[in-house]
C-alpha cells in the first residue's frame, strides 16, 4: 500500500449508492422503506439484492407474500423519501403517503409518484448472522413514466434519481455526462 | 397503474449503478473487471454482493482463493475502467495495467490508482440458474487515499466516482448536493 493511502476499517464504503423505496404489504397494508443497500446481481433473468436490518417492519411482509417492489424516486420526492427512511411502519401508517398500484404479482405495492418501479418476486432470503436479512428478488416487470423514456429506455437525466453517500449521510444529484460505456475504453488499446 | 406509466418489461433498471473494478487473482496473476452489478447488502458485518456473468475469467479466481476486491475508480480512470470491462482476461493480460497491492487477506489484488479499495472475503457463492454467479463478500478492510477523506470518511465529491446508466450505456459524474439524509425528511412530519 502506498503512503498516500490509509486503512479506514471495514465498512459499507460503496459510492454512490442508489436511493430506493422498497414496498411490501405488511399486515394487509402497503408499507414503504427507504433503502440504499441494494444492487443488481444478475442480468438474465434480472435479479436484485436488498439488505434490510432485521428490526425493520417490512421484512415479515416480504417473507409472507414472497413479493416486494423497488421504487426509484426522483429528486422532487426527496423529502418524502427521506421520511420513509426515518419513520418505521411499526410506529406510523405509511400506507397513505403515496398513490399505490399493484401489478402482475398482485401483492407488491408500487408507488405511482416515482418514475420507475421494479416489481419483484422473492427468490431467496439469506441470513449470515449479521444485522440484516438479504432478499434476492427477480424483477418480473418494470413500470416507467412515459416522460422519462427515450427510445423505450429510461434516461437517467430525465429520471433524476437520488444518489446516496452513506456514513456522512448526504444526498446528491446526477451530474454531467462523461462518456459512452463499452466505447471510451477502446481508445485505451490503441495506446 | 396510471395512464402516464408504461410496462417496459423485466430488466435491470436500477439507477444509478456504481462503476467498480473487481479484482481477483486468476492463474497466479491479478485480473481486473469493470462491474456495475454490485451493491451493499448488510451493514454489520459489512457485506457486498457482486454479480458476474458465468463466462467471466475472474470467477474461477474468486472461488479458488475465496477473496476478491472491489475498487472504486474516480473520473480520471474512466478510460482504463471501461477498457477492463471490454477486454477479457482470457484474451489479454490485465495484470500490468495498474499498480497492485495486497492487504490482510494476501490474495485479493487491489489497485493503487483508485481512491478507494474494499478488501473482501468470500462468504457465499450463489447460482440461480441464470447467466451469473453471485458472490457475497465480507468487507474486511477499506483502503482510502488520504486526500479524499474528510474527518476520516470518504467524501463523494473528492472521490469523484463514476455513475453507470445500464441499457443506454452511459457514464455520468456525481452532481450537486441535495440535502442531508435522515434529516430533510423530518420536515415532512410537520406538514
Interface residues (C-beta under 8 A of the other chain):
Chain A: X1 X2 X4 X5 X6 X7 X8 X9 X10 X11 X12 X13 X14 X15 X16 X17 X18 X20 X36 X37 X38 X39 X40 X41 X42 X43 X44 X45 X46 X47 X48 X49 X50 X51 X53 X70 X72 X75 X78 X79 X80 X81 X82 X83 X84 X85 X86 X87 X99 X101 X103 X112 X116 X117 X118 X123 X124 X126 X128 X130 X131 X132 X134 X136 X138 X139 X140 X141 X142 X143 X144 X145 X146 X147 X149 X150 X152 X153 X154 X155 X156 X157 X159 X161 X162 X163 X164 X165 X166 X167 X168 X169 X170 X171 X172 X173 X174 X175 X176 X177 X178 X179 X180 X181 X182 X183 X184 X185 X186 X187 X188 X189
Chain B: X1 X2 X4 X5 X6 X7 X8 X9 X10 X11 X12 X13 X14 X15 X16 X17 X18 X20 X36 X37 X38 X39 X40 X41 X42 X43 X44 X45 X46 X47 X48 X49 X50 X51 X53 X70 X72 X75 X78 X79 X80 X81 X82 X83 X84 X85 X86 X87 X99 X101 X103 X112 X116 X117 X118 X123 X124 X126 X128 X130 X131 X132 X134 X136 X138 X139 X140 X141 X142 X143 X144 X145 X146 X147 X149 X150 X152 X153 X154 X155 X156 X157 X159 X161 X162 X163 X164 X165 X166 X167 X168 X169 X170 X171 X172 X173 X174 X175 X176 X177 X178 X179 X180 X181 X182 X183 X184 X185 X186 X187 X188 X189
